[in-house]
Amino acid sequence: MESNPVNATLNFKGKVIEFRFNEFVQVRDIANQLVVTPQTKERPLVEANGKTVTVKFLEDLMPNTTYRLFFGNAISDMRESNAISNFEFVFSTGNFIDSLFIEGKVTKAFNLKPEKETTVGLYTANESDSVVFKKKPLYFTKTNESGSYKLSYLPKASFKIFAFTDYNKNLLFDGGEEAVGFSNNLIKTGEDSVLMLKTFKEPPAKVFLKKASSPIYGVAYLVYNRELKNVVECYYKNQQTNISGGSGINDTCKVFYKDIFDTLRLLVHHPDINKTDTVSITVSSKERFERLKAENKSILTIDLGPLNGTKLDYFADPFLVFNNWMDEKSFDASKTILRYKTDSIIKTGLQLSKKTENSFRIDNKLLPGTNYDLLFIKGAFKTMIGTESDSAKISFKTTEALDYAKLNLKLLLPRKENYIVQLIDASEIVIAEQYIEMSLTSSAEQVVKFKNLVPGNYFAKVIEDKNQNKKWDTGSISLQKQPETIYFNGLAIKLLADWDSETEWKVE
């Protein structure tokens, strides 16, 4: 391949660069493949004609500046479409080629996995902290499969640096589903050559109700775009006793109601953001509800928790959960049977206490390693809206202590902070969690004991809980706040049934 001018040309004054190949070539996906740094205001015009590719700049180039054209896999031969991988060309409008660089790796802050195909951009030092929302980067590149990146041919200068998952490819950070990472300090080329960045998703700046519905009469769902503290009450004060639920911190409010027809009107208070929403939800008319109740089409479901298939952990606090607001006073124990077999079949009544608006705690003492049947006769339970349960049967078996494993996790912690210690599975689901509170006199060596673990492979994860709210907190660009630090041990811990295991981890 030949070029005019040649690669690494100095004092370039023109606007056109030609590349001549020894076979016919084509250019494809040039909008996504071609990276020009520093960025020009307008994308250069790139054309293929026979064995020649021409790049034409549509504006004057900056003086005394090193430019890099990186074509990725955009240029390929016509015959077999074999790409000329990672083809690049460098020139300078001054009398030397800038040779400084910044490299590093981008990972996801929450699980430390590589953030691939992520834009890493440099901005001039005098830009505001919100520049990533408003301007395209002056220099930028993409991370590879391992999350690594390298920004080359940089001048000696200070920059702001951001990494962001540019899903819509507009070279701007748009928030929402896009993640972002940044450095709190200016990056000085020639001094800071290696830089690790961690990306996170910012909480949505605006809070809004995504969906409000009542799929069955008696229960309504309010789904917000983010987690909120919610306190719900009826719009009409005389209906306050006709609703229940809705309080707590979540992105979904579940509200139970009775004796309200056609339209359910609610006031939803969010004290953490000092906001109140007025919500109207279409619900069943009284005539339709009475007709469905008379035809026994208002179905009430009964489930047992926390079941794992048909097995119930011997140490669990079992409960019955329903799909509607339950009337605690109408429970008829004479219409329930708890049946199990030891030397003989034993039947007893069910002992329940209220857990939530739609669940009851089972207070019977259950034996380990035992098969049980829960039998419900029609009318054993009634809802606050006047419907009753049908006949039902739930069968399950309780586990035994020897079905589980124990783990003593010895940690050497890096600082005297508070920590959340988690065991997660291969799908990153938290299986067990404990909290460590450390004082200035605490030892850096801490032992965390886990028991009743299902045999299998686990991974240890530690969250540095600086604000002591016992949860992981994301970051914020506007507050220049980094996400809370996470440590992850990639070595699997294999746990066996009826076995006490020990493992050590120097957290760093």
KAKA-V220711 format. One record per pair of residues at least 24 apart in sequence whose ideal C-beta (glycine too) atoms are under 10 Angstrom apart, sorted by the first residue. I is the first residue (numbers start at 1). J is the second residue. If there is no record, write none. Layout:
i->{I	I}
j->{J	J}
This chain:
i->{1	1	1	1	1	1	1	2	3	3	3	3	4	4	5	5	6	6	7	7	7	7	7	8	8	8	8	8	8	8	9	9	9	9	9	9	10	10	10	10	10	10	10	10	11	11	11	11	11	11	11	11	12	12	12	12	12	12	12	13	13	13	13	14	14	14	14	14	15	15	15	15	15	15	15	15	15	16	16	16	16	16	16	17	17	17	17	17	17	17	17	17	17	17	18	18	18	18	18	18	19	19	19	19	19	19	19	19	19	19	19	19	19	20	20	20	20	20	21	21	21	21	21	21	21	21	22	22	23	23	23	23	23	23	23	24	24	24	24	24	24	24	24	25	25	25	25	25	25	25	25	25	25	25	26	26	26	26	26	26	26	27	27	27	27	27	27	27	28	28	28	28	28	28	29	29	29	30	30	30	30	30	31	31	32	32	32	32	32	33	33	33	33	33	33	33	33	34	34	34	34	34	34	35	35	35	35	35	35	35	35	35	35	35	35	36	36	36	36	36	36	37	37	37	37	37	37	37	37	37	37	37	37	37	37	37	37	37	38	38	38	38	38	38	38	38	38	38	38	38	38	38	39	39	39	39	39	39	39	39	39	40	41	44	46	46	46	48	48	48	48	50	51	51	53	53	55	60	61	61	61	62	62	63	63	64	64	64	64	64	64	64	65	65	65	65	65	65	65	66	66	66	66	66	66	66	66	66	66	66	66	66	66	67	67	67	67	67	67	68	68	68	68	68	68	68	68	70	70	70	72	88	88	90	90	91	92	94	96	97	98	98	98	98	98	98	98	99	99	99	99	99	99	99	100	100	100	100	100	100	100	100	100	100	100	100	101	101	101	101	101	101	101	101	101	102	102	102	102	102	102	102	102	102	102	102	102	102	102	102	102	102	103	103	103	103	103	103	103	103	103	104	104	104	104	104	104	104	104	104	104	104	104	104	104	104	104	105	105	105	105	105	105	105	105	105	105	105	105	106	106	106	106	106	106	106	106	106	106	106	106	106	106	106	106	107	107	107	107	107	107	107	107	107	107	107	108	108	108	108	108	108	108	108	108	108	109	109	109	109	109	109	109	109	109	109	109	109	109	109	109	110	110	110	110	110	110	110	110	110	110	110	110	110	110	111	111	111	111	111	111	112	112	112	112	112	112	112	113	113	113	114	114	114	114	114	114	115	115	115	115	115	115	115	115	115	115	115	115	116	116	116	116	116	116	116	116	117	117	117	117	117	117	117	117	118	118	118	118	118	118	118	118	118	118	118	118	118	118	118	119	119	119	119	119	119	119	119	119	119	119	119	119	120	120	120	120	120	120	120	120	120	120	120	121	121	121	121	121	121	121	121	121	121	121	122	122	122	122	122	122	122	122	122	122	123	123	123	123	124	124	124	124	125	125	125	125	125	125	125	126	126	126	127	127	128	129	129	129	129	129	129	129	129	130	130	130	131	131	131	131	131	132	132	132	132	132	132	132	132	132	132	132	132	132	133	133	133	133	133	133	133	133	133	134	134	135	135	136	136	136	137	137	137	137	137	139	140	140	140	142	143	147	147	147	149	149	150	151	151	151	154	154	154	154	155	155	156	156	156	156	157	157	157	157	157	158	158	158	158	158	158	158	159	159	159	159	159	159	160	160	160	161	161	161	161	161	161	162	162	162	163	163	163	163	164	164	164	165	165	173	173	175	175	175	175	175	175	175	176	176	176	176	176	177	178	179	179	180	180	180	181	181	181	181	182	182	182	182	183	184	184	184	198	198	198	198	198	199	199	200	200	200	200	200	200	200	200	200	200	201	201	201	202	202	202	202	202	202	202	202	203	203	203	203	203	205	207	207	207	207	207	208	209	209	209	209	210	210	211	212	212	212	212	212	212	212	212	212	212	213	213	213	214	214	214	214	214	214	214	214	215	216	216	216	216	216	216	216	216	216	216	216	217	217	217	217	217	217	217	217	217	217	217	217	217	217	217	217	217	218	218	218	218	218	218	218	218	218	218	218	218	218	218	218	218	218	218	218	219	219	219	219	219	219	219	219	219	219	219	219	219	219	220	220	220	220	220	220	220	220	220	220	220	220	220	221	221	221	221	221	222	222	222	222	222	222	222	222	222	222	222	222	223	223	223	223	224	224	224	224	224	224	224	225	226	226	227	227	227	228	228	228	228	228	228	228	228	228	228	229	229	229	229	229	230	230	230	230	230	230	230	230	231	231	231	231	231	231	232	232	232	232	232	232	233	233	233	233	233	234	234	234	234	234	235	235	235	235	235	235	235	235	236	236	236	236	239	239	239	242	243	243	244	244	244	244	244	245	245	245	245	246	253	254	254	254	255	255	255	255	256	256	256	256	256	256	256	256	256	257	257	257	257	257	258	258	258	258	258	258	258	259	259	259	259	260	260	260	261	261	261	261	261	261	262	262	289	289	289	290	292	293	293	293	293	296	296	296	296	297	298	298	298	298	298	298	299	299	299	299	299	300	300	300	300	300	300	300	300	300	300	300	301	301	301	302	302	302	302	302	302	302	302	302	302	303	303	303	304	304	304	304	304	304	305	305	305	307	307	308	308	308	309	309	310	310	310	310	310	311	311	311	311	311	311	312	312	312	312	312	312	312	312	312	313	313	313	313	313	313	313	314	314	314	314	314	314	314	314	314	314	314	314	314	315	315	315	315	315	315	315	315	316	316	316	316	316	317	317	317	317	317	318	318	318	318	318	318	318	318	318	318	319	319	319	319	319	319	319	319	319	320	320	320	320	320	320	320	320	320	320	320	320	321	321	321	321	321	322	322	322	322	322	322	322	322	323	323	324	324	324	324	324	324	324	324	325	325	325	325	325	325	326	326	326	326	326	326	326	326	326	326	326	326	327	327	327	327	327	327	327	327	328	328	328	328	328	328	328	328	329	329	330	330	330	330	330	330	330	330	331	331	331	331	331	332	332	332	332	332	332	332	332	333	334	334	335	335	335	335	335	335	335	335	335	336	336	336	336	336	336	337	337	337	337	337	337	337	338	338	338	338	338	338	338	339	339	339	339	339	339	339	340	340	340	340	340	340	340	340	340	340	341	341	341	341	342	342	342	345	346	347	347	350	350	350	350	352	357	358	358	366	366	367	367	368	368	368	368	368	368	368	369	369	369	369	369	369	369	370	370	370	370	370	371	371	371	371	372	372	372	399	399	400	400	401	401	401	401	402	402	402	403	403	403	403	403	404	404	404	404	404	404	404	404	404	404	405	405	405	405	405	405	405	405	405	405	405	405	405	405	405	405	405	406	406	406	406	406	406	406	406	406	406	406	407	407	407	407	407	407	407	407	407	407	407	407	407	407	407	408	408	408	408	408	408	408	408	408	408	409	409	409	409	409	409	409	409	409	409	409	409	409	409	409	409	410	410	410	410	410	410	410	410	410	411	411	411	411	411	411	411	411	411	411	411	411	411	411	411	412	412	412	412	412	412	412	412	412	413	413	413	413	413	413	413	413	413	413	413	413	413	414	414	414	414	414	414	414	414	415	415	415	415	415	416	416	416	416	416	417	417	417	417	417	417	417	417	418	418	418	418	418	418	418	418	419	419	419	419	419	419	419	419	419	420	420	420	420	420	420	420	420	420	420	420	421	421	421	421	421	421	421	421	421	421	422	422	422	422	422	422	422	422	422	422	423	423	423	423	423	423	423	423	423	424	424	424	424	424	425	425	425	425	425	425	426	426	426	426	426	428	428	428	430	431	431	431	432	433	433	433	435	435	435	435	436	436	437	437	437	444	444	445	445	446	447	447	449	450	450	450	451	453	453	453	453	454	454	455	455	455	455	455	455	456	456	456	456	456	456	457	457	457	457	457	458	458	458	458	458	458	458	459	459	459	459	459	459	460	460	460	460	460	460	460	460	460	460	461	461	461	461	462	462	462	462	462	462	463	463	464}
j->{25	51	53	75	84	87	89	52	53	55	89	91	52	54	89	91	89	91	69	88	89	90	91	66	89	90	91	92	97	153	89	90	91	92	93	97	66	91	92	93	94	95	96	97	63	64	91	92	93	94	95	96	61	65	67	91	92	93	94	60	61	63	93	56	57	61	91	93	44	45	55	56	57	58	59	60	61	44	45	54	55	56	57	44	46	53	54	55	56	57	67	69	89	91	49	52	53	54	55	56	46	48	51	52	53	54	55	69	71	75	84	87	89	50	51	52	53	54	48	50	51	52	53	75	77	84	51	77	50	51	77	78	79	80	82	48	49	50	51	52	77	78	79	49	50	51	52	53	75	76	77	78	79	84	53	74	75	76	77	78	81	53	54	55	71	74	75	76	73	74	75	76	81	83	72	73	74	55	71	72	74	75	74	169	72	73	74	142	169	70	71	72	73	74	75	83	87	69	70	71	72	74	75	68	69	70	71	72	74	88	119	139	140	141	142	67	68	69	70	139	140	65	66	67	68	69	70	121	122	137	138	139	140	141	151	152	153	154	62	65	66	67	68	122	124	137	138	139	140	153	154	155	67	121	135	136	137	138	139	140	171	67	136	69	71	74	75	74	75	76	78	78	77	78	84	87	89	93	91	92	93	93	94	93	94	92	93	94	95	96	98	155	91	92	93	94	98	153	155	90	91	92	93	94	96	97	98	99	100	152	153	154	155	91	92	93	97	98	153	97	98	139	141	151	152	153	154	141	142	152	142	152	153	152	153	153	153	155	155	153	152	153	154	155	156	157	189	152	153	154	155	156	189	190	151	152	153	154	155	156	157	188	189	190	191	193	150	151	152	153	154	189	190	193	194	139	141	149	150	151	152	154	159	161	187	188	189	190	192	193	194	195	141	148	149	150	151	152	193	194	195	143	147	148	149	150	151	161	163	183	187	192	193	194	195	196	197	143	144	146	147	148	149	163	194	195	196	197	198	142	143	146	147	148	149	163	164	165	179	181	195	196	197	198	199	143	146	147	163	181	196	197	198	199	486	488	147	165	179	181	198	199	200	201	483	486	179	181	197	198	199	200	201	472	474	475	482	483	484	485	486	179	198	199	200	201	428	461	463	472	474	483	484	486	488	424	428	459	461	486	488	147	198	461	486	487	488	490	147	428	488	143	144	145	146	147	148	143	146	147	149	163	164	165	179	181	197	198	199	142	143	144	145	146	147	148	165	142	143	144	145	147	165	166	167	142	143	144	147	149	163	164	165	166	178	179	180	181	197	199	143	149	162	163	164	165	166	169	171	172	173	178	180	148	149	150	151	161	162	163	164	181	195	197	151	159	160	161	162	163	164	166	171	172	173	151	154	157	158	159	160	161	162	187	189	159	160	161	162	157	158	159	160	157	158	159	160	186	187	188	158	160	186	159	160	160	160	162	182	184	477	478	479	480	173	477	478	160	162	172	173	477	160	161	162	163	164	171	172	173	174	175	180	182	477	162	164	172	173	174	175	180	477	478	172	173	171	172	170	171	172	161	162	164	171	172	189	164	166	171	166	197	196	197	199	195	197	193	187	189	195	187	189	190	193	189	190	188	189	190	191	186	187	188	189	190	185	186	187	188	189	191	192	183	186	187	188	189	192	185	186	187	185	186	187	192	195	197	197	199	477	195	197	198	199	197	199	477	199	201	202	477	201	202	203	204	205	206	477	201	202	204	205	225	201	202	474	475	475	476	477	475	477	482	483	475	477	480	482	482	480	481	482	475	482	483	485	486	475	483	472	473	474	475	476	477	481	482	483	484	474	475	483	474	475	476	477	478	479	481	483	227	473	474	475	476	478	270	272	273	275	277	277	253	268	277	279	251	252	252	253	255	264	266	268	277	279	280	281	282	281	282	283	255	257	260	264	281	282	283	284	323	283	284	292	298	299	300	301	323	324	385	387	257	258	260	261	283	284	285	286	288	289	292	293	298	324	383	385	387	255	256	257	258	260	283	284	289	298	300	323	324	325	358	383	384	385	386	387	245	254	255	256	257	283	322	323	324	325	357	358	383	385	245	246	253	254	255	256	257	260	264	266	279	281	283	252	253	254	255	281	246	250	251	252	253	254	255	266	268	277	279	281	250	251	252	253	250	251	252	253	268	270	277	251	251	273	251	252	272	252	253	268	269	270	271	272	273	275	277	269	270	271	272	273	254	255	268	269	270	271	272	277	267	268	269	270	271	276	266	267	268	269	277	279	266	267	268	269	276	260	264	265	266	267	263	264	265	266	267	278	279	280	260	265	266	267	264	265	266	384	325	357	325	356	357	358	384	325	356	357	358	357	279	356	357	358	279	281	325	357	324	325	326	356	357	358	383	384	385	281	283	325	384	385	324	325	327	383	384	385	386	286	384	385	386	284	286	385	285	286	287	288	289	290	286	288	385	386	387	386	387	385	386	387	388	378	387	388	390	387	324	383	385	386	387	388	323	324	387	389	390	324	326	381	382	383	385	387	388	389	390	392	389	390	392	360	374	376	380	381	389	390	392	393	394	359	392	394	362	372	374	394	395	396	355	359	362	394	396	396	399	454	396	397	371	394	395	396	397	396	397	398	399	403	454	362	366	368	370	372	396	397	398	399	368	398	399	403	404	452	454	366	367	368	369	370	397	398	399	400	401	403	404	452	366	368	398	399	401	404	451	452	362	366	398	399	452	355	361	362	363	366	360	361	362	363	364	366	372	374	396	398	352	353	355	356	359	360	361	362	363	350	352	355	358	359	360	361	362	374	376	381	394	355	356	358	359	360	356	357	358	359	360	381	383	389	358	383	357	358	381	382	383	384	385	387	356	357	358	383	384	385	354	355	356	357	358	359	360	381	382	383	384	389	381	382	383	384	385	386	387	388	352	353	354	357	360	381	382	384	354	382	379	380	381	382	383	384	386	388	360	380	381	382	389	376	377	379	380	381	382	388	389	380	377	380	375	376	377	378	379	380	381	389	391	374	375	376	377	380	381	373	374	375	376	377	380	393	362	364	366	372	373	374	375	371	372	373	374	375	393	395	364	366	367	370	371	372	373	374	397	398	370	371	372	373	367	370	371	373	370	373	375	374	375	376	380	381	384	383	384	396	398	398	400	397	398	399	400	401	402	403	397	398	399	400	401	402	403	396	397	398	399	400	395	396	397	398	396	397	398	452	454	497	498	451	452	497	498	497	498	499	452	454	455	497	498	451	452	453	454	455	495	496	497	498	499	450	451	452	453	454	455	456	458	493	494	495	496	497	498	499	500	501	449	450	451	452	453	495	498	499	500	501	502	432	448	449	450	451	453	458	460	493	495	499	500	501	502	503	447	448	449	450	451	500	501	502	503	504	434	446	447	448	449	450	458	460	462	489	493	501	502	503	504	505	445	446	447	448	502	503	504	505	506	436	444	445	446	447	448	460	462	487	489	503	504	505	506	507	443	444	445	446	504	505	506	507	508	438	442	443	444	445	446	462	464	487	505	506	507	508	444	462	464	485	487	506	507	508	444	464	466	485	507	440	441	442	443	444	442	463	464	465	466	468	484	485	463	464	465	466	467	468	469	470	446	448	462	463	464	465	485	487	507	461	462	463	464	465	469	470	471	472	484	486	446	448	450	460	461	462	463	487	505	507	448	458	459	460	461	462	463	472	486	488	448	450	453	458	459	460	461	493	495	458	459	460	461	488	454	456	457	458	459	492	456	457	458	459	492	459	461	488	461	456	458	459	458	461	463	470	463	465	468	470	462	465	465	468	470	506	507	504	506	507	502	504	500	493	495	501	500	493	495	497	501	495	497	494	495	496	497	498	499	492	493	494	495	496	497	491	492	493	494	495	489	492	493	494	495	501	503	488	489	490	491	492	493	487	488	489	490	491	492	493	503	505	507	486	487	488	489	486	487	488	489	505	507	487	488	507}
